[in-house]
Amino acid sequence: MGLLSKKDAKLITDPLADNNPITIQVLGICSALAITAELKASLVMGIAVLFVLSVGNVVISLMRNIIPSKIRIIVQLIVVAALVIIVDQVLKAFAFELSKTLSVFIGLIITNCIIMGRFEAFALANKPWQSFLDGIGNALGYAVILVIVGFFRELLGSGTLFGIPVLGDPIGSPETGPTGVYAFGYENNGFMLMPPMALIIVGLIIWVQRSRNKNLIED
Amino acid sequence: MAVNTDKNSYTIIFAVAMVLVVGSLLAFTASSLKPNIEENKRMEKQQNILYAMGINGNESTGDITFVSTDKVAEAFSENVSEQIVLEVKDGKILKEMTRDEFMKSKAQGAGKEPYLIDIKKEQAKAKNGESRFLPLFIGQQDNKTVYVVPIRGKGLWDAIWGFVALDEDMVVKGTFFDHAGETPGLGANIKQRYFMDDFYGEKLLTEAGVFKGIKVAKGNNDPVNNDKDDFEVDALAGATITGDGVSAMIKKDLKLYLPYFKNLKKNNN
């Protein structure tokens, strides 16, 4: 980390663990439940938020001294919405396939409370470079949890990872029958595909994290 | 320069300036990218119609690959031998137009390539009691004529749509489904091969010629869909409403074409 001072590096590493936006600040739960039924979607959402949050943080930080405090929330909302729409249009024009994959996420980004939360809590009071790092850090912290949840939900719910079957074929050909672990009577847990299971997995992550670091437990 | 950002006048000026800047930025982006976006959408429609017809770039059993964008225009004019537009009202065909007639027509929603007909607008016209246009794309599959028709309906969150290829007995010879915003991993899986392929060979009409449709059914004990006479395909887990939407749009939109296929049968016999 020769490039960054110790304080700056902390802006990136903190949200990855001890100040994670999902497990500690409990922000962005809505999208964590909705889109983590498969790993690919989780990853794509993580990247999309990474882009919007880091750029948005810089824009808000640059404007921090001229934003009227009475309407700052609306101003933040406009910045996110404008960024998201521009990204959406550019993708539709130049990367149509990708924009089809992203379709739902684009809309979901605007409603992501992490973005508004970081604008309000950090970018309004800090310089652009620090805000940029804070955006990267928080988006990565968000993406890590999404990928963990997506990994377990897709593996246990559909028996696939990134859409590729890893546990064998549950139906198989008529001659051989099911293959892989399905041959021993294993079945996919359809419940894992439902949003409540995402909440339970997030709960388990929070449990593991707090049992390893007692400082995180509030009285 | 110290500005008092709490003053009402400053707040209003800031708000107006912000709206102007963001508004013109968005307007500029949208208008400068519009030609590209339209072109992409046009090619996508051609790709989808060809896909339903069975013309694609699929290599393995799991993937969905379209005819590539640089070849799609050529492939479309080569494989779609005819585009027909029906004007219908209350289940009766008022007029049957060829592509050329439709492109010359001055009626609302006409005057363009039939595959660019906006199904959403046509459905709204029918709802208001007006006549609507039904496009049909005719091509060949295994030396037999297939008729591709568009369908459109509602999923859980947003619109779902697709194209269905039918033979003259209204047996499904291929499908393509797409959606605007169904849940990834659940409803969005209507766009997966294993779901689309299940429809192949399913019948829409009973022996007596009554329109029955195809139901996306839960627990039909036929997960690989060997039974082609049950008017059912296996549903997707966790996507009940999207599946019901698919059943509904098949039932509603394909039924509109029933008079055309009945005429076809009559003329052939």
Chai-1 contact restraints between the chains, C-beta under 6 A:
chainA,res_idxA,chainB,res_idxB,connection_type,confidence,min_distance_angstrom,max_distance_angstrom,comment,restraint_id
A,I35,B,P184,contact,1.0,0.0,6.0,A-B,restraint_1
A,A37,B,G185,contact,1.0,0.0,6.0,A-B,restraint_2
A,A37,B,L186,contact,1.0,0.0,6.0,A-B,restraint_3
A,E38,B,P184,contact,1.0,0.0,6.0,A-B,restraint_4
A,E38,B,G185,contact,1.0,0.0,6.0,A-B,restraint_5
A,A41,B,P184,contact,1.0,0.0,6.0,A-B,restraint_6
A,P68,B,T5,contact,1.0,0.0,6.0,A-B,restraint_7
A,P68,B,Y10,contact,1.0,0.0,6.0,A-B,restraint_8
A,P68,B,T11,contact,1.0,0.0,6.0,A-B,restraint_9
A,P68,B,F14,contact,1.0,0.0,6.0,A-B,restraint_10
A,K70,B,T11,contact,1.0,0.0,6.0,A-B,restraint_11
A,I71,B,T11,contact,1.0,0.0,6.0,A-B,restraint_12
A,I78,B,V22,contact,1.0,0.0,6.0,A-B,restraint_13
A,A82,B,V22,contact,1.0,0.0,6.0,A-B,restraint_14
A,I85,B,L26,contact,1.0,0.0,6.0,A-B,restraint_15
A,I86,B,T29,contact,1.0,0.0,6.0,A-B,restraint_16
A,Q89,B,T29,contact,1.0,0.0,6.0,A-B,restraint_17
A,Q89,B,L33,contact,1.0,0.0,6.0,A-B,restraint_18
A,K92,B,I37,contact,1.0,0.0,6.0,A-B,restraint_19
A,A93,B,L33,contact,1.0,0.0,6.0,A-B,restraint_20
A,A93,B,N36,contact,1.0,0.0,6.0,A-B,restraint_21
A,A93,B,I37,contact,1.0,0.0,6.0,A-B,restraint_22
A,F96,B,N40,contact,1.0,0.0,6.0,A-B,restraint_23
A,S103,B,G181,contact,1.0,0.0,6.0,A-B,restraint_24
A,V104,B,G181,contact,1.0,0.0,6.0,A-B,restraint_25
A,I171,B,V224,contact,1.0,0.0,6.0,A-B,restraint_26
A,G190,B,A237,contact,1.0,0.0,6.0,A-B,restraint_27
A,L193,B,G238,contact,1.0,0.0,6.0,A-B,restraint_28
